[in-house]
């Protein structure tokens, strides 16, 4: 699917804060090594949704070209991360008659196909249809039914869908870059694949991906994702809160958030002073010092609101949300001081910070939480359940492949 004859896999993460592309090579043992990387500030994306197709197209083309130059290869398709699109998560129970014969791969594919083809997804595009467990003649909890016998084979599937229009717009941007979409992956799922260890995936854990415009949620149990959701709130909202509250520019607000932002109030914050440049002042006529406690008073409510919304979504998920007593935070906004403590207090769960694991060749600057989704897209391409069909809505009518892209570049040059 995402693997080409050259063994290359390309991952493209289109976020609100940045757009990132990793190109990886698989070795004889199937291990991944990143051979090309590119990223830049995202333009044309708000809360994970495309709002300016031309700006997104230009950013995509730039980061893919950078990764290709570093890898010395040309890619034809990408594993595409879907950060917005309002993902909907649900469980389905599918059952088919198998006539008592030994269960084989064809039977498993048949029952999975029934789950993928089920109706009721109006204005939605299928992103994932993941088998959680199987049942034979009503006996549930079977993880490997191959070789067994029975009259009826059932499967409990976790199905994730997204807004069709948002996904189609994102896919059209990829098509304009003369690339194919090899797979669609909801971003919090990819982040979980990159950051969770085997025991967490088996025993139960929730990955919270705190991005620039969205906060993604994915819960894993018994080696499968059992719940996924996304909130239209992220690190950019904190930045804008600071800019409004302190009457400074967005760029200065981002710097203040990164250097001095804290989700936990400290006794020394009233005595620690920070300089806040004012909007429209190229050369300040007088110093504008404010206590750090004023900055924390802006940051803390937004962080608390985010985790309270996450808690509500997990509570609404029922048993799936309650089963995951461990939380792994990732994403660029998770690096803010005090976020881990705030999450533990509000969610009442064990919390740790997660970074991409199991991917070789990443530059030191790209081994942090901000690049978890892109690394997870590569990990997804290695999984046997990564063959969920790509809906035709994401495929554009423009030419793809080497010749199409060469023609585009030729026209742009001359």
LUMTILUM-59370 format. One line per field, with one value per residue (C-alpha): x, y, z. Coordinates in Angstrom, 3 decimals. Layout:
residues N
xx <- (X;...)
yy <- (Y;...)
zz <- (Z;...)
This chain:
residues 414
xx <- (0.000;2.283;5.418;6.735;9.040;11.999;11.029;10.342;7.530;6.607;4.585;2.948;1.550;-0.457;-0.953;-2.055;1.392;3.617;3.657;6.138;7.289;9.406;10.725;11.845;13.595;12.802;15.669;15.631;14.236;11.484;13.004;12.431;15.190;14.354;16.430;14.655;13.021;11.340;9.172;8.090;5.518;2.023;-0.018;-3.639;-4.697;-6.913;-7.843;-6.586;-8.828;-7.765;-8.913;-6.575;-5.834;-3.202;-1.206;-1.418;-0.376;2.697;3.699;3.200;5.263;8.096;8.381;8.075;10.716;13.070;12.602;13.128;16.340;17.693;16.709;17.882;14.616;11.262;8.100;4.790;2.463;2.202;0.628;-1.483;-2.280;-5.763;-5.661;-9.050;-12.091;-14.057;-13.366;-16.218;-15.439;-17.855;-17.895;-19.666;-20.497;-20.518;-21.359;-21.310;-22.074;-19.056;-20.698;-18.582;-15.352;-11.894;-11.495;-8.911;-7.724;-10.615;-13.164;-11.421;-11.303;-14.969;-16.155;-13.870;-15.222;-18.754;-17.704;-16.094;-19.131;-21.768;-24.141;-24.842;-21.786;-23.620;-21.241;-18.426;-15.306;-14.024;-10.590;-10.123;-11.938;-9.872;-10.798;-10.710;-11.598;-13.501;-16.317;-17.055;-20.608;-21.162;-17.939;-16.147;-12.639;-10.869;-7.831;-6.634;-9.486;-7.447;-7.561;-10.646;-14.045;-17.534;-20.801;-20.728;-17.794;-18.205;-15.926;-16.076;-14.665;-13.626;-14.618;-13.320;-14.824;-14.189;-15.925;-15.966;-15.570;-12.571;-10.836;-11.576;-10.072;-6.946;-6.715;-7.126;-4.155;-2.072;-3.309;-2.343;1.193;0.970;1.082;-1.218;-2.755;-1.646;-3.398;-5.422;-4.547;-6.280;-3.536;-4.053;-3.878;-0.530;0.751;-0.211;1.619;4.743;4.767;3.151;5.187;3.904;2.675;0.669;-0.971;-1.794;-2.962;-4.655;-3.468;-4.680;-2.478;-3.292;-1.711;-1.614;-1.083;-1.235;-4.918;-6.351;-5.972;-6.296;-7.308;-6.673;-7.237;-5.561;-6.333;-5.319;-3.039;-5.787;-7.162;-10.642;-11.496;-10.499;-11.598;-10.362;-10.957;-10.671;-8.337;-4.548;-1.372;-2.266;-5.264;-2.924;-0.742;-3.718;-4.928;-1.531;-1.474;-4.889;-4.326;-0.934;-1.586;1.440;2.059;1.347;5.036;6.014;3.185;4.530;7.996;6.639;4.642;7.683;10.135;7.974;4.575;3.535;0.302;1.044;1.215;4.442;4.971;7.866;5.791;4.754;8.410;9.661;9.245;9.164;9.365;6.331;6.764;3.677;1.912;3.068;6.194;9.279;11.465;9.829;9.821;9.604;9.980;6.775;7.444;4.711;4.914;5.155;2.042;0.035;1.220;0.447;-3.041;-3.662;-2.069;-3.483;-7.238;-6.791;-4.765;-7.323;-10.163;-8.429;-8.019;-11.535;-12.864;-10.636;-12.004;-15.562;-14.815;-13.194;-16.119;-18.520;-16.536;-17.663;-15.638;-13.053;-12.199;-12.297;-10.043;-7.070;-5.678;-2.464;-2.049;0.795;1.060;2.663;2.513;4.224;1.935;2.689;6.175;4.744;5.917;3.429;1.221;1.996;1.043;-2.154;-3.129;-2.541;-4.606;-7.588;-7.688;-6.799;-4.521;-0.850;0.764;4.058;5.447;5.871;8.322;8.609;10.184;11.333;12.210;15.897;17.601;15.588;17.517;17.963;15.682;12.881;12.887;10.580;6.827;6.037;6.977;5.160;2.347;4.639;6.730;3.548;2.411;5.527;4.792;1.226;2.459;4.236;1.104;-0.915;-4.172;-2.926;-4.810;-8.088;-9.187;-8.653;-11.943;-12.149;-13.051;-9.407;-8.131;-7.864;-8.101;-4.639;-1.736;0.479;3.868;7.271;6.262;3.323;5.430;8.281;5.864;4.598;8.093;9.018;6.031;6.839;10.440;9.739)
yy <- (0.000;2.785;0.822;1.279;-1.017;1.031;0.311;3.987;5.230;8.927;10.449;13.870;15.552;18.696;20.499;23.932;24.942;23.108;20.828;17.970;15.237;12.175;9.749;6.402;3.360;-0.161;-2.615;-6.390;-6.889;-4.325;-1.675;1.955;4.499;8.086;9.235;12.496;15.200;18.500;20.845;24.448;26.720;25.785;28.244;27.916;25.545;26.468;23.989;21.156;22.139;23.583;27.215;28.296;25.561;27.546;28.253;24.610;23.403;25.658;24.522;20.857;21.171;22.875;20.301;17.290;18.771;19.307;15.725;14.389;16.370;15.054;11.461;11.701;10.053;11.047;9.831;9.230;8.794;9.713;8.401;11.421;12.450;13.855;16.213;17.909;16.577;16.021;12.273;10.092;6.867;3.954;0.186;-2.233;-5.910;-7.817;-11.512;-13.744;-17.417;-19.590;-23.035;-24.842;-24.985;-24.029;-20.256;-18.784;-15.425;-15.185;-15.460;-12.767;-10.441;-11.088;-10.171;-7.122;-6.010;-6.238;-3.855;-1.415;-1.426;-0.874;2.012;4.995;7.143;10.081;12.920;10.885;9.288;6.017;6.457;3.231;-0.060;-1.901;-5.382;-5.371;-9.035;-11.917;-14.267;-17.803;-19.045;-16.350;-16.987;-13.635;-12.543;-14.509;-12.690;-15.228;-17.242;-18.727;-22.513;-22.697;-24.096;-22.704;-21.862;-18.082;-15.718;-12.327;-9.342;-6.297;-3.438;0.036;2.360;5.924;8.326;11.982;14.901;14.162;17.756;18.467;15.262;15.917;19.408;18.008;15.281;17.811;19.763;16.585;15.925;19.456;18.577;15.600;13.049;10.153;9.472;5.939;5.915;8.196;8.076;10.025;12.004;10.899;7.248;7.908;9.714;6.748;4.335;6.477;7.134;4.223;1.230;-2.333;-2.719;0.496;-0.630;-4.014;-2.947;0.279;3.858;7.111;9.261;12.981;14.806;18.531;20.191;23.782;23.862;20.572;18.193;14.585;11.682;7.989;5.147;1.768;-1.538;-5.115;-3.853;-2.000;1.526;1.439;5.141;8.275;11.885;15.414;18.816;22.062;23.605;23.662;25.601;28.397;29.262;29.801;32.049;34.165;34.383;35.777;38.225;39.596;39.564;41.297;43.460;42.080;40.617;36.977;36.265;37.821;35.952;32.666;33.529;34.419;31.196;29.111;30.818;31.676;29.980;27.704;25.823;25.716;28.838;29.256;31.447;33.242;34.248;37.532;38.531;37.342;40.102;39.652;42.226;42.328;44.245;46.218;46.072;48.735;49.741;49.142;50.722;50.777;54.213;52.671;49.215;47.217;44.768;42.491;39.785;36.218;35.441;37.520;35.286;32.128;33.473;33.508;30.142;28.088;28.458;27.424;24.332;23.407;23.886;21.592;18.742;19.183;18.754;15.707;14.258;14.785;12.990;10.070;9.827;9.829;6.966;4.765;1.634;2.514;5.789;4.368;1.417;3.615;4.661;5.856;8.955;9.817;13.466;14.382;17.160;20.548;22.087;19.250;20.720;23.713;23.821;22.358;20.645;17.166;18.130;19.802;16.723;14.381;16.534;17.047;13.616;11.721;9.405;8.561;10.870;10.846;12.769;10.801;11.148;9.153;5.721;2.943;5.208;5.446;8.286;11.186;14.409;15.430;18.422;16.139;13.582;15.608;15.410;17.886;15.292;12.306;12.270;12.215;9.412;7.490;7.713;5.751;3.204;2.801;1.896;-1.088;-2.489;-5.283;-3.332;-0.340;-1.391;0.446;1.584;5.234;6.860;8.223;11.609;12.277;11.475;14.414;14.362;15.804;13.736;12.052;10.432;11.552;12.884;14.888;16.524;17.125;18.891;21.048;22.103;22.734;25.063;26.844;27.417;28.651)
zz <- (0.000;1.240;0.392;-3.116;-5.028;-3.787;-0.165;0.508;2.740;2.795;5.640;5.461;8.598;7.868;11.156;12.261;13.513;11.027;8.003;8.136;5.755;6.604;3.999;5.411;3.970;5.174;5.613;5.151;8.682;8.139;10.418;9.454;8.943;8.055;5.076;4.264;6.379;5.713;7.765;7.884;9.503;8.391;6.352;5.315;8.136;11.079;13.824;11.628;8.694;5.337;4.951;2.128;-0.415;-2.317;0.856;1.981;-1.475;-1.478;2.000;1.107;-2.035;-0.157;2.644;0.310;-1.984;0.986;2.142;-1.386;-1.831;1.459;0.600;-3.020;-4.065;-5.569;-3.876;-5.621;-2.672;1.002;4.181;5.091;8.654;9.333;12.300;12.060;10.167;13.413;13.748;14.959;16.804;17.138;17.674;15.339;15.781;12.482;12.030;8.926;8.297;7.439;7.220;9.799;7.788;9.039;9.280;6.934;5.648;3.170;5.999;8.033;5.054;4.349;7.849;7.919;4.556;5.943;8.691;6.256;3.949;6.647;5.957;8.191;7.436;5.843;4.893;6.452;5.025;6.474;8.024;9.989;10.442;13.038;14.334;18.147;18.723;17.121;18.115;16.933;17.487;20.113;22.070;22.238;23.134;20.375;19.001;16.417;14.850;11.999;12.031;14.245;13.201;13.642;11.941;12.465;12.616;14.266;14.702;16.928;14.913;15.899;13.062;12.763;10.246;9.463;7.817;4.084;2.937;5.179;4.091;0.437;0.647;2.262;-0.380;-3.178;-1.825;-2.028;-5.572;-6.608;-5.554;-7.970;-5.173;-4.347;-0.950;-0.077;3.303;5.559;9.255;12.007;13.762;17.405;16.285;14.617;17.709;19.881;17.597;17.873;21.624;23.480;24.634;24.199;27.780;27.554;24.307;25.863;29.344;28.321;27.834;26.340;24.129;24.169;21.236;22.050;18.688;17.542;16.606;17.849;20.771;19.638;21.869;21.186;23.632;23.175;24.848;24.001;21.220;19.344;19.286;20.823;20.921;18.995;19.217;18.595;20.195;18.191;20.767;20.942;21.601;19.182;21.351;24.322;22.159;21.098;24.708;25.708;22.795;23.756;27.508;27.408;24.307;22.466;19.023;18.220;17.610;20.940;22.659;21.253;22.561;26.004;26.119;25.197;27.568;30.577;30.203;33.049;33.714;37.462;39.608;41.571;44.701;42.992;39.958;41.592;42.038;38.636;36.046;32.267;29.505;27.187;23.883;22.923;19.570;17.118;19.047;16.900;19.569;22.994;24.592;28.056;29.537;29.971;32.779;34.103;36.771;35.530;37.576;35.088;32.249;34.245;34.995;31.227;30.413;33.284;32.542;28.906;29.866;32.530;30.069;27.576;30.053;31.415;27.869;27.418;30.661;29.431;26.166;27.991;30.400;27.436;25.901;28.790;29.447;26.795;28.473;31.994;31.127;30.294;33.677;32.108;29.934;27.576;26.539;23.243;20.655;20.709;23.354;25.792;26.316;28.180;31.789;34.266;31.682;33.001;36.575;35.405;33.384;36.311;38.652;36.328;34.684;37.873;35.914;35.743;33.203;31.329;28.354;25.142;22.258;18.997;19.493;17.203;14.247;13.364;11.539;12.963;13.468;17.094;16.598;15.343;18.148;20.352;20.972;18.178;15.546;17.054;14.494;11.470;12.995;13.791;10.171;9.214;11.950;10.672;7.201;8.765;10.391;8.772;9.356;7.357;4.220;4.869;1.383;0.551;-0.355;-3.902;-2.459;-1.585;-5.071;-7.421;-11.181;-11.713;-12.999;-10.444;-10.396;-11.630;-15.057;-13.739;-11.069;-13.499;-15.843;-12.994;-12.029;-15.666;-16.108;-12.861;-13.996;-17.517)
